[in-house]
């Protein structure tokens, strides 16, 4: 085999290898992630300000980058927070570079007018830990029958009977957004289905007070119900199921169909 043929074979093999490598890289790229780098040397104790530039990275090649580097959702935090360690030009800005905290927590993700409140959950009340940050849930509450003694018990029983809350289950809040599960709150955390003991919800001040009152005054057992991402309807006709509502057996039992010729 002469040198010309060997050279042709080598070139073809090289091109084939380049094609396969490029194809593999393209498959890994998929979605992209935007993080930031410093455009000049910045000393410790100084905010980054406008001295940064966006970098778009392939999510498939850098699956854990959001664990280390804040993204565009935290741009204001990046620009205004003083550095606790100096950075050089072209360094990717990481959580550990900043003074306030290694991680800003959920604070930047709480919109104006909303509050964050956590409720306790277990595997059953969190839909087998499938509830994740960004989901919509209903908070269902089971109001137990009052068993206290004395005048307060009688007054409370009368109040709860009027409200239809005695020994019943009904929605406490509807279509509320999940901010975090346990300590996980970033979009990348959705891939993790580890167990957690709390779910943090985005609520108004009134809704927060309602959850606290239900827990502290009524000792309500709370269960989360997972919604479709597009299901944002809030029912004004609050369904209540309990021993006093007389509709328990009517729910989930479809009437028998009268099929012609069946003899029914």
C-alpha positions as CSV (number, residue, x, y, z in Angstrom):
1,X,0.0,0.0,0.0
2,X,1.6,3.3,-1.1
3,X,1.9,6.5,0.9
4,X,-0.9,8.2,-1.1
5,X,-3.5,5.6,-0.2
6,X,-2.4,5.6,3.5
7,X,-2.7,9.4,3.5
8,X,-6.2,9.3,2.0
9,X,-7.3,6.7,4.6
10,X,-5.8,8.8,7.4
11,X,-7.7,11.9,6.2
12,X,-11.0,10.0,5.9
13,X,-10.6,8.5,9.3
14,X,-9.8,11.9,10.8
15,X,-12.8,13.5,9.2
16,X,-15.1,10.6,10.4
17,X,-13.7,11.0,13.9
18,X,-14.4,14.8,13.8
19,X,-17.9,14.2,12.6
20,X,-18.6,11.7,15.4
21,X,-17.2,13.9,18.1
22,X,-19.2,17.0,16.8
23,X,-22.3,14.9,16.7
24,X,-21.8,13.7,20.3
25,X,-21.2,17.3,21.4
26,X,-24.3,18.5,19.7
27,X,-26.3,15.9,21.4
28,X,-25.0,17.0,24.8
29,X,-25.6,20.7,24.2
30,X,-29.4,20.8,24.3
31,X,-30.7,23.7,26.4
32,X,-28.3,26.5,27.4
33,X,-27.5,28.2,30.7
34,X,-26.5,31.8,31.1
35,X,-23.9,32.7,33.8
36,X,-21.5,35.7,34.1
37,X,-17.8,36.4,34.0
38,X,-15.9,39.5,35.3
39,X,-14.7,41.8,32.5
40,X,-11.9,43.2,34.6
41,X,-10.0,42.6,37.9
42,X,-12.3,43.4,40.8
43,X,-10.9,43.7,44.4
44,X,-12.6,42.2,47.4
45,X,-15.2,44.4,49.1
46,X,-16.2,46.0,45.8
47,X,-19.6,45.3,44.0
48,X,-19.3,43.9,40.5
49,X,-21.6,46.6,39.1
50,X,-21.5,46.6,35.3
51,X,-18.1,44.9,35.0
52,X,-19.5,41.6,33.9
53,X,-20.5,39.8,30.7
54,X,-23.0,37.0,30.0
55,X,-21.7,33.6,29.0
56,X,-24.0,31.0,27.5
57,X,-23.1,27.5,28.2
58,X,-24.6,24.2,27.0
59,X,-26.6,22.7,29.9
60,X,-25.7,19.1,28.8
61,X,-22.0,19.8,29.2
62,X,-22.3,21.7,32.5
63,X,-25.2,20.1,34.3
64,X,-24.1,21.3,37.8
65,X,-23.1,24.8,36.9
66,X,-26.1,26.4,38.7
67,X,-25.0,24.8,41.9
68,X,-21.9,27.0,41.8
69,X,-22.7,30.0,39.6
70,X,-25.7,32.4,39.8
71,X,-27.7,32.8,36.6
72,X,-29.6,35.7,35.0
73,X,-32.4,35.5,37.6
74,X,-29.9,36.7,40.2
75,X,-28.3,39.4,38.0
76,X,-29.2,42.2,40.5
77,X,-27.7,40.2,43.4
78,X,-24.5,39.7,41.4
79,X,-24.2,43.4,40.5
80,X,-25.0,44.9,44.0
81,X,-23.4,42.4,46.4
82,X,-19.8,43.2,47.5
83,X,-17.2,40.5,46.7
84,X,-15.7,38.8,49.6
85,X,-12.8,37.6,47.5
86,X,-11.1,39.4,44.5
87,X,-11.7,38.1,41.0
88,X,-9.7,38.4,37.9
89,X,-10.9,39.3,34.4
90,X,-12.6,36.4,32.7
91,X,-13.3,34.6,35.9
92,X,-16.8,33.1,36.1
93,X,-18.6,34.6,39.0
94,X,-19.5,32.0,41.6
95,X,-21.6,32.1,44.8
96,X,-18.4,31.8,46.9
97,X,-17.0,35.1,45.5
98,X,-19.7,37.1,47.3
99,X,-19.7,38.6,50.8
100,X,-23.2,38.2,52.1
101,X,-23.4,34.4,51.7
102,X,-22.1,31.5,49.7
103,X,-25.7,31.1,48.6
104,X,-28.3,33.9,48.6
105,X,-31.1,31.5,49.5
106,X,-34.6,32.0,48.3
107,X,-34.7,35.8,49.0
108,X,-34.1,36.9,45.4
109,X,-36.8,34.6,44.2
110,X,-39.6,36.2,46.4
111,X,-41.6,38.7,44.3
112,X,-42.8,42.0,45.7
113,X,-46.1,41.5,47.6
114,X,-45.4,37.8,48.3
115,X,-44.1,36.0,51.4
116,X,-42.5,32.7,51.9
117,X,-43.8,30.2,54.4
118,X,-42.9,26.6,55.1
119,X,-45.2,23.8,56.1
120,X,-44.2,20.3,57.3
121,X,-44.7,17.4,54.9
122,X,-43.9,13.7,54.7
123,X,-43.9,11.3,51.7
124,X,-47.7,11.0,51.7
125,X,-48.6,14.7,52.1
126,X,-46.0,15.7,49.4
127,X,-47.3,13.3,46.7
128,X,-44.4,10.9,47.2
129,X,-41.8,13.8,47.0
130,X,-42.8,14.5,43.4
131,X,-43.7,18.1,44.4
132,X,-40.8,20.3,43.2
133,X,-39.9,24.1,43.0
134,X,-42.2,25.9,40.6
135,X,-45.1,23.5,40.9
136,X,-48.7,24.6,41.8
137,X,-50.4,22.9,44.7
138,X,-53.6,23.1,46.7
139,X,-53.3,22.9,50.5
140,X,-56.0,20.6,51.9
141,X,-56.8,20.6,55.6
142,X,-58.5,18.1,57.8
143,X,-60.2,19.7,60.7
144,X,-60.6,17.2,63.5
145,X,-63.6,17.0,65.8
146,X,-63.2,19.1,68.9
147,X,-62.7,17.0,72.0
148,X,-61.7,19.7,74.6
149,X,-63.9,20.1,77.6
150,X,-65.5,23.2,79.2
151,X,-67.2,26.3,78.0
152,X,-64.5,27.1,75.3
153,X,-65.1,23.6,73.8
154,X,-68.8,24.3,73.5
155,X,-68.3,27.7,71.9
156,X,-65.7,26.2,69.5
157,X,-68.0,23.3,68.5
158,X,-70.9,25.7,67.8
159,X,-68.5,28.0,65.7
160,X,-67.2,25.0,63.7
161,X,-70.6,23.6,63.1
162,X,-71.7,26.9,61.6
163,X,-68.6,27.0,59.4
164,X,-69.0,23.4,58.4
165,X,-65.5,22.7,59.5
166,X,-66.2,20.1,62.2
167,X,-64.6,16.7,61.3
168,X,-64.2,17.7,57.7
169,X,-61.6,18.1,54.9
170,X,-61.6,21.1,52.6
171,X,-59.1,23.3,50.7
172,X,-57.3,25.9,52.8
173,X,-55.4,27.5,49.9
174,X,-55.7,26.9,46.1
175,X,-53.2,27.1,43.3
176,X,-50.2,28.4,45.3
177,X,-46.7,28.2,43.9
178,X,-44.0,26.1,45.5
179,X,-40.8,28.1,46.1
180,X,-38.7,25.4,47.6
181,X,-38.7,21.8,48.9
182,X,-36.5,21.3,51.8
183,X,-33.5,23.5,51.0
184,X,-33.7,23.0,47.2
185,X,-35.1,25.9,45.3
186,X,-33.1,26.3,42.0
187,X,-34.5,25.0,38.7
188,X,-31.7,22.4,38.5
189,X,-33.0,20.9,41.8
190,X,-36.1,19.6,40.0
191,X,-34.1,16.6,38.9
192,X,-33.6,15.6,42.5
193,X,-36.3,13.4,44.1
194,X,-34.7,13.1,47.5
195,X,-36.9,13.2,50.6
196,X,-37.6,16.4,52.4
197,X,-39.5,17.5,55.5
198,X,-40.8,20.9,54.4
199,X,-42.3,22.7,51.4
200,X,-42.0,26.5,51.1
201,X,-44.9,28.3,49.5
202,X,-45.3,31.7,48.0
203,X,-48.3,33.4,49.6
204,X,-49.8,36.7,50.5
205,X,-49.7,38.0,54.1
206,X,-53.4,37.0,54.6
207,X,-52.7,33.5,53.2
208,X,-49.7,33.1,55.5
209,X,-51.9,34.1,58.5
210,X,-54.5,31.6,57.5
211,X,-52.0,28.7,57.3
212,X,-50.6,29.6,60.7
213,X,-54.0,29.9,62.3
214,X,-55.1,26.6,60.9
215,X,-52.0,24.9,62.3
216,X,-51.9,26.6,65.7
217,X,-55.6,27.0,66.5
218,X,-57.3,24.1,64.7
219,X,-54.3,21.7,64.8
220,X,-55.1,21.0,61.1
221,X,-53.5,18.1,59.3
222,X,-52.3,19.5,56.0
223,X,-51.9,17.6,52.7
224,X,-50.6,19.0,49.4
225,X,-52.4,18.2,46.1
226,X,-50.3,18.6,43.0
227,X,-51.8,20.5,40.1
228,X,-51.1,20.6,36.4
229,X,-48.9,23.6,35.4
230,X,-51.7,25.1,33.4
231,X,-54.4,24.6,36.1
232,X,-54.6,28.0,37.8
233,X,-58.4,28.1,38.4
234,X,-59.5,28.9,41.9
235,X,-62.9,27.6,42.9
236,X,-65.2,29.9,44.7
237,X,-67.5,26.9,45.7
238,X,-65.2,25.4,48.3
239,X,-65.9,21.7,48.5
240,X,-66.1,20.3,52.1
241,X,-66.2,16.6,52.9
242,X,-66.9,15.3,56.3
243,X,-69.2,13.6,58.7
244,X,-71.6,16.5,58.8
245,X,-71.8,17.1,55.1
246,X,-73.7,13.9,54.1
247,X,-72.1,13.8,50.7
248,X,-69.2,11.4,51.3
249,X,-70.8,8.5,49.5
250,X,-71.8,10.6,46.5
251,X,-68.3,11.5,45.5
252,X,-66.4,9.3,43.1
253,X,-69.3,7.0,42.5
254,X,-70.6,7.4,39.0
255,X,-74.3,6.5,38.4
256,X,-75.0,3.3,36.7
257,X,-75.4,3.7,32.9
258,X,-78.8,2.7,31.5
259,X,-77.6,0.8,28.4
260,X,-80.4,-0.1,26.0
261,X,-81.0,-3.8,25.8
262,X,-79.2,-4.5,29.1
263,X,-82.4,-5.0,31.0
264,X,-81.5,-2.2,33.4
